Amino acid sequence: MDFRHPWIFSGALQTSREDIEAGELVRVSDSQGQFKAIGHWGSGSIAVRILSWEDRPIDRVFWEEKLHAAIELRLQLGLYKPGENDCFRLVHGEGDGLPGLIVDYYAGVVVLQCHSKGMLKESQSLSAAFLNNTLLDIHSVYLRAEGPAAAEGVNRFLSGEHAELTVLENGLKYHVDVVEGQKTGFFLDQRDNRMLLRRLSKGKKVLNCFCYTGGFSISALEGEATSVESVDVSKTALQVLEKNLALNHFTGDRHETLRGDALKYLNELEASSYDVVILDPPAFAKSRKKRHNAVQAYKRLNAAGMKVLRPGGLLMTYSCSQVVDEKLFTNTVVAAGLEAGGDYRILKKLQQGMDHPVHLFHPEGRYLKGLLLRKGT
């Protein structure tokens, strides 16, 4: 605990009460009985998610202070710009001192994603704190629970009701469904990387694999790509992609939507077919037990993506698997390059945006890793 990591693992505890229920507030003391921290009790390997290193009440004032600080930071970063940007991550768990809680903002609607039973128990207090804030317009609050906190019937509106809406990111319009969409409705962590692609796409032939609802595709079209192909296995996601194309008036022949397995599609393509390839797959591993298989999958995927790049082409490749760290992911991409053949250079390391802050003592919060590569001529 001297390093202020926001988790205390069960193996680090000398003793604990056996009658504590998951989600209860607990006080942590050292072997001399001196107070160390207060947090939510967990039933798994993470025994305590620390809310405060100070001995203070975890009450309405606490939640209002924490959420005020989180909102204030996003406003300081210039993330809220009416007419240009009205969606961003409002709370990023440990990075905002609120472990177990993710909150995304969509044009007045906030989605609470509770990853711990402790945060789920506080959902009503959190909703009230957001609605009472004086910094940002919030009129609806939707609750989603994940992992240990998930339970049937939990997902619901706590206030207001605005399930489907249109948001702005970098001046582009996107349809978001906070009830039926993946995660909280949209993948906000790629904002900066979508803008980077926009700057690099002029005159390029682009392939967007695992396109979901087309964030990268819309950005490439706005950046004046000559053509964009979007591939995803989800029929529902591709239907939303079509809505997004229409919202941004990209209804011509520059875009083609393809439903199918991205890796299979890559393997069926001719070599040197594209100027830009984007590989943004879902997490291949959600536990350490599955890490080896995930690494092999990343290697196959990246090798296939490299083979369809033209000389001088660009590869944007990502991993959102928390158990695959930056070093391992980079080494996996290197192995893919050796298999694919050719000469590659790393132009830039890619990561989540500033609205996804990472606590200095909690590197696990930096889950999104990416590389921008250029294939040699």
C-alpha positions as CSV (number, residue, x, y, z in Angstrom):
1,M,0.0,0.0,0.0
2,D,3.0,2.3,0.3
3,F,2.9,2.7,-3.5
4,R,-0.8,3.8,-3.4
5,H,-2.0,1.2,-5.8
6,P,-5.8,1.5,-5.7
7,W,-6.4,-2.2,-5.3
8,I,-5.6,-4.4,-2.3
9,F,-5.4,-8.1,-3.2
10,S,-6.8,-10.8,-0.9
11,G,-3.3,-12.3,-0.4
12,A,-2.0,-9.1,1.1
13,L,-4.5,-9.1,3.9
14,Q,-3.4,-10.6,7.3
15,T,-7.0,-10.9,8.6
16,S,-10.5,-10.0,7.6
17,R,-14.0,-10.4,8.9
18,E,-15.8,-13.4,7.4
19,D,-19.3,-11.7,7.5
20,I,-18.5,-8.9,5.0
21,E,-20.6,-8.8,1.9
22,A,-19.3,-7.8,-1.5
23,G,-19.8,-4.1,-2.0
24,E,-19.7,-3.1,1.6
25,L,-17.5,-0.2,2.7
26,V,-14.5,-1.4,4.7
27,R,-11.7,0.3,6.6
28,V,-8.2,-1.1,6.2
29,S,-5.6,-0.8,9.0
30,D,-2.0,-1.9,9.3
31,S,-0.7,-4.4,11.8
32,Q,-0.5,-1.7,14.5
33,G,-4.2,-0.8,14.0
34,Q,-3.4,2.5,12.2
35,F,-5.9,3.5,9.5
36,K,-4.6,3.2,6.0
37,A,-7.6,3.4,3.6
38,I,-11.3,3.0,3.0
39,G,-12.9,1.3,0.1
40,H,-15.3,-1.3,-1.3
41,W,-15.0,-4.9,-0.4
42,G,-14.8,-7.4,-3.2
43,S,-15.5,-11.2,-3.3
44,G,-12.7,-12.0,-5.7
45,S,-8.9,-11.6,-5.8
46,I,-9.3,-7.9,-5.5
47,A,-10.3,-7.7,-1.9
48,V,-10.6,-3.9,-1.6
49,R,-11.0,-1.1,-4.2
50,I,-9.7,2.0,-2.5
51,L,-11.9,5.1,-2.5
52,S,-9.9,7.2,-0.1
53,W,-6.6,7.2,1.7
54,E,-8.1,9.7,4.2
55,D,-10.3,8.7,7.1
56,R,-13.5,10.5,5.9
57,P,-17.1,9.6,5.3
58,I,-18.1,8.2,1.9
59,D,-21.3,10.2,1.6
60,R,-23.1,12.6,-0.7
61,V,-20.3,15.2,-0.3
62,F,-17.6,12.7,-1.2
63,W,-19.4,11.6,-4.5
64,E,-20.2,15.2,-5.4
65,E,-16.5,16.2,-4.9
66,K,-15.2,13.3,-6.9
67,L,-17.6,13.8,-9.8
68,H,-17.1,17.6,-9.8
69,A,-13.3,17.0,-10.2
70,A,-13.9,14.5,-13.0
71,I,-16.2,16.9,-14.9
72,E,-13.9,19.9,-14.3
73,L,-10.9,18.0,-15.8
74,R,-12.7,17.2,-19.0
75,L,-13.8,20.8,-19.4
76,Q,-10.2,21.9,-18.8
77,L,-9.0,19.5,-21.5
78,G,-11.4,21.2,-23.9
79,L,-13.3,18.0,-24.6
80,Y,-16.7,19.6,-24.5
81,K,-17.1,21.8,-27.6
82,P,-20.7,22.4,-28.6
83,G,-21.1,22.0,-32.4
84,E,-17.9,19.9,-32.5
85,N,-17.6,17.5,-29.6
86,D,-20.2,16.5,-27.1
87,C,-19.2,12.9,-26.2
88,F,-16.3,11.8,-24.0
89,R,-15.4,9.6,-21.0
90,L,-16.4,11.4,-17.9
91,V,-15.0,8.9,-15.3
92,H,-12.3,6.4,-16.0
93,G,-12.2,4.2,-12.9
94,E,-9.0,4.3,-11.0
95,G,-7.7,7.2,-13.2
96,D,-10.3,9.4,-11.5
97,G,-10.1,7.9,-8.1
98,L,-13.3,5.9,-8.5
99,P,-12.3,2.2,-9.0
100,G,-15.0,0.1,-10.4
101,L,-16.8,2.9,-12.1
102,I,-16.8,3.9,-15.8
103,V,-19.0,6.9,-16.9
104,D,-19.4,8.1,-20.5
105,Y,-21.1,11.3,-21.6
106,Y,-23.3,11.5,-24.7
107,A,-24.8,14.9,-25.4
108,G,-26.6,15.2,-22.0
109,V,-26.9,11.5,-21.4
110,V,-24.5,9.7,-19.0
111,V,-24.0,6.0,-18.9
112,L,-22.8,4.6,-15.5
113,Q,-21.0,1.3,-16.1
114,C,-20.5,-0.4,-12.7
115,H,-17.8,-3.1,-12.6
116,S,-18.0,-3.7,-8.8
117,K,-20.9,-4.4,-6.5
118,G,-19.8,-1.4,-4.4
119,M,-20.3,1.0,-7.2
120,L,-23.6,-0.6,-8.1
121,K,-24.9,0.0,-4.6
122,E,-23.9,3.6,-5.0
123,S,-25.6,4.1,-8.4
124,Q,-28.5,6.2,-7.1
125,S,-26.1,8.5,-5.2
126,L,-23.9,8.8,-8.3
127,S,-27.0,9.6,-10.4
128,A,-28.1,12.3,-8.1
129,A,-24.6,13.8,-8.0
130,F,-24.4,14.0,-11.8
131,L,-27.9,15.5,-12.1
132,N,-27.1,18.1,-9.4
133,N,-23.8,19.2,-10.9
134,T,-23.5,22.8,-12.1
135,L,-20.7,22.4,-14.7
136,L,-22.3,20.2,-17.4
137,D,-25.8,19.7,-18.8
138,I,-27.0,16.2,-17.8
139,H,-30.6,15.2,-18.2
140,S,-30.6,11.4,-18.3
141,V,-28.7,8.7,-16.5
142,Y,-28.5,5.1,-17.6
143,L,-27.1,2.3,-15.5
144,R,-25.2,-0.7,-16.9
145,A,-23.5,-3.3,-14.8
146,E,-20.6,-5.5,-15.9
147,G,-18.5,-8.4,-14.5
148,P,-19.1,-9.1,-10.8
149,A,-21.8,-6.4,-10.6
150,A,-23.9,-7.8,-13.4
151,A,-27.3,-9.0,-12.5
152,E,-30.6,-9.6,-14.4
153,G,-32.7,-6.5,-14.5
154,V,-30.0,-4.1,-13.4
155,N,-29.6,-2.2,-16.7
156,R,-32.1,0.7,-16.7
157,F,-32.6,4.4,-16.7
158,L,-32.2,6.0,-13.3
159,S,-33.4,9.3,-14.5
160,G,-34.9,10.5,-17.8
161,E,-35.0,8.3,-20.9
162,H,-33.1,9.0,-24.1
163,A,-31.8,5.6,-25.4
164,E,-30.9,6.6,-29.0
165,L,-29.2,9.9,-29.9
166,T,-26.8,11.5,-32.3
167,V,-23.5,12.8,-30.9
168,L,-20.6,14.8,-32.3
169,E,-17.0,13.8,-32.3
170,N,-14.4,15.9,-34.1
171,G,-17.3,17.5,-36.0
172,L,-18.7,14.2,-37.3
173,K,-22.0,12.7,-36.4
174,Y,-22.5,9.3,-34.9
175,H,-25.7,7.4,-33.9
176,V,-25.4,6.0,-30.3
177,D,-27.7,3.5,-28.6
178,V,-26.8,3.5,-24.9
179,V,-29.1,0.5,-24.2
180,E,-28.4,-1.9,-27.0
181,G,-24.9,-0.7,-28.1
182,Q,-21.7,-2.4,-27.0
183,K,-20.0,-1.2,-23.8
184,T,-21.7,2.2,-23.2
185,G,-22.8,2.7,-26.9
186,F,-19.6,3.9,-28.6
187,F,-15.8,3.4,-28.3
188,L,-14.8,6.8,-27.1
189,D,-11.2,5.8,-26.4
190,Q,-10.2,6.0,-30.1
191,R,-11.1,9.7,-30.6
192,D,-7.6,10.9,-31.1
193,N,-6.6,8.0,-33.3
194,R,-9.6,8.5,-35.5
195,M,-8.5,12.1,-36.0
196,L,-5.0,10.9,-36.8
197,L,-6.4,8.6,-39.5
198,R,-8.4,11.5,-40.9
199,R,-5.2,13.4,-41.4
200,L,-3.5,10.5,-43.1
201,S,-6.3,9.3,-45.5
202,K,-6.3,11.8,-48.3
203,G,-6.1,9.9,-51.6
204,K,-5.8,6.5,-49.9
205,K,-7.5,3.2,-50.3
206,V,-8.5,2.2,-46.8
207,L,-9.5,-1.1,-45.2
208,N,-11.2,-0.9,-41.8
209,C,-11.4,-4.4,-40.1
210,F,-13.6,-4.9,-37.0
211,C,-15.2,-1.6,-38.0
212,Y,-18.1,-1.8,-35.5
213,T,-20.3,1.3,-36.2
214,G,-17.7,2.8,-38.5
215,G,-15.8,5.4,-36.4
216,F,-12.6,4.9,-38.3
217,S,-14.4,4.6,-41.7
218,I,-16.3,7.9,-41.3
219,S,-13.0,9.6,-40.3
220,A,-11.2,8.2,-43.3
221,L,-14.0,9.4,-45.6
222,E,-13.9,12.9,-44.1
223,G,-10.2,12.8,-44.6
224,E,-10.8,12.4,-48.4
225,A,-9.9,8.7,-48.8
226,T,-10.6,7.6,-52.3
227,S,-12.3,4.4,-51.1
228,V,-13.0,2.8,-47.7
229,E,-14.1,-0.9,-47.1
230,S,-15.6,-1.6,-43.7
231,V,-15.6,-5.2,-42.4
232,D,-17.4,-6.6,-39.3
233,V,-19.2,-9.8,-38.4
234,S,-22.1,-8.0,-36.6
235,K,-25.2,-7.3,-38.7
236,T,-26.4,-4.9,-36.0
237,A,-23.2,-2.9,-36.0
238,L,-23.2,-2.6,-39.7
239,Q,-26.8,-1.3,-39.7
240,V,-25.6,1.5,-37.4
241,L,-22.6,2.1,-39.7
242,E,-25.1,2.7,-42.5
243,K,-26.9,5.2,-40.3
244,N,-23.6,7.0,-39.6
245,L,-22.7,7.2,-43.3
246,A,-26.1,8.8,-44.0
247,L,-25.8,11.2,-41.1
248,N,-22.5,12.5,-42.5
249,H,-23.8,12.4,-46.2
250,F,-21.3,9.7,-47.3
251,T,-23.7,7.9,-49.5
252,G,-21.7,7.7,-52.7
253,D,-19.5,4.9,-54.1
254,R,-16.4,5.6,-52.0
255,H,-17.6,3.2,-49.3
256,E,-18.4,-0.5,-49.3
257,T,-19.8,-2.4,-46.3
258,L,-18.8,-6.0,-45.9
259,R,-20.2,-8.5,-43.4
260,G,-17.9,-11.3,-42.4
261,D,-14.9,-12.6,-40.4
262,A,-12.2,-10.0,-40.7
263,L,-9.2,-12.4,-40.6
264,K,-10.8,-14.7,-43.2
265,Y,-11.4,-11.7,-45.4
266,L,-7.8,-10.6,-45.1
267,N,-6.5,-14.0,-46.0
268,E,-8.6,-14.1,-49.2
269,L,-7.3,-10.7,-50.4
270,E,-4.5,-10.2,-52.9
271,A,-1.2,-8.9,-51.6
272,S,-0.5,-5.2,-51.7
273,S,-4.1,-4.1,-52.1
274,Y,-4.5,-1.2,-49.7
275,D,-2.7,2.1,-48.7
276,V,-4.1,2.0,-45.1
277,V,-5.3,-0.9,-43.0
278,I,-6.9,-0.6,-39.6
279,L,-7.0,-3.5,-37.2
280,D,-9.0,-2.8,-34.1
281,P,-10.3,-6.2,-32.8
282,P,-12.3,-6.8,-29.6
283,A,-10.3,-8.1,-26.7
284,F,-8.8,-11.5,-27.6
285,A,-8.0,-12.2,-23.9
286,K,-9.8,-11.2,-20.8
287,S,-7.7,-13.4,-18.4
288,R,-4.1,-14.4,-18.1
289,K,-5.1,-18.0,-18.9
290,K,-6.1,-16.9,-22.4
291,R,-3.1,-14.7,-23.0
292,H,-1.0,-17.1,-25.1
293,N,-3.9,-17.9,-27.5
294,A,-4.6,-14.2,-27.8
295,V,-1.0,-13.4,-28.7
296,Q,-1.1,-16.0,-31.4
297,A,-4.3,-14.5,-32.7
298,Y,-2.8,-11.0,-32.8
299,K,0.2,-12.4,-34.7
300,R,-1.9,-14.0,-37.4
301,L,-4.1,-11.0,-37.7
302,N,-1.2,-8.5,-38.0
303,A,0.7,-10.7,-40.5
304,A,-2.4,-10.9,-42.7
305,G,-2.9,-7.1,-42.5
306,M,0.7,-6.5,-43.4
307,K,0.5,-8.7,-46.4
308,V,-2.3,-6.7,-48.0
309,L,-0.4,-3.3,-47.5
310,R,1.1,-1.7,-50.5
311,P,4.7,-0.4,-50.3
312,G,4.6,2.8,-48.4
313,G,1.3,1.8,-46.8
314,L,0.2,2.4,-43.2
315,L,-1.0,-0.1,-40.6
316,M,-2.9,1.1,-37.5
317,T,-3.1,-1.9,-35.2
318,Y,-4.5,-2.1,-31.7
319,S,-5.0,-4.3,-28.7
320,C,-7.5,-3.5,-25.9
321,S,-6.7,-6.7,-24.0
322,Q,-5.6,-5.6,-20.6
323,V,-3.5,-8.7,-20.0
324,V,-1.5,-8.1,-23.1
325,D,0.8,-5.2,-22.1
326,E,2.5,-2.8,-24.5
327,K,5.8,-4.7,-24.6
328,L,4.2,-8.0,-25.4
329,F,1.9,-6.5,-28.0
330,T,4.9,-4.8,-29.7
331,N,6.9,-8.0,-29.7
332,T,3.9,-9.8,-31.2
333,V,3.6,-7.2,-34.0
334,V,7.4,-7.7,-34.6
335,A,6.9,-11.4,-34.9
336,A,4.0,-10.8,-37.4
337,G,6.3,-8.6,-39.5
338,L,8.9,-11.3,-39.7
339,E,6.2,-13.7,-40.8
340,A,4.7,-11.3,-43.4
341,G,8.0,-10.2,-44.8
342,G,8.9,-6.7,-45.8
343,D,10.4,-3.7,-44.1
344,Y,8.4,-1.9,-41.4
345,R,8.9,1.2,-39.3
346,I,7.1,2.3,-36.2
347,L,5.9,5.9,-36.8
348,K,3.9,6.4,-33.6
349,K,2.7,4.6,-30.5
350,L,-1.0,4.9,-30.1
351,Q,-3.2,4.9,-27.0
352,Q,-6.4,6.0,-25.4
353,G,-7.3,9.7,-25.2
354,M,-6.8,12.1,-22.3
355,D,-10.3,11.5,-21.1
356,H,-9.1,8.0,-20.1
357,P,-6.4,9.0,-17.5
358,V,-4.2,6.4,-16.0
359,H,-3.3,6.5,-12.3
360,L,0.5,6.7,-11.9
361,F,0.4,3.6,-9.6
362,H,-2.2,1.7,-11.6
363,P,-0.7,0.9,-15.0
364,E,-3.5,-1.5,-15.7
365,G,-5.6,1.5,-16.5
366,R,-3.8,1.9,-19.8
367,Y,-5.5,-0.9,-21.6
368,L,-5.5,0.4,-25.2
369,K,-2.2,-0.2,-27.0
370,G,-1.6,0.6,-30.6
371,L,1.1,1.2,-33.3
372,L,1.2,3.1,-36.5
373,L,3.5,1.3,-38.9
374,R,4.7,2.2,-42.4
375,K,5.7,-0.5,-44.9
376,G,8.9,0.2,-46.7
377,T,9.0,1.0,-50.4
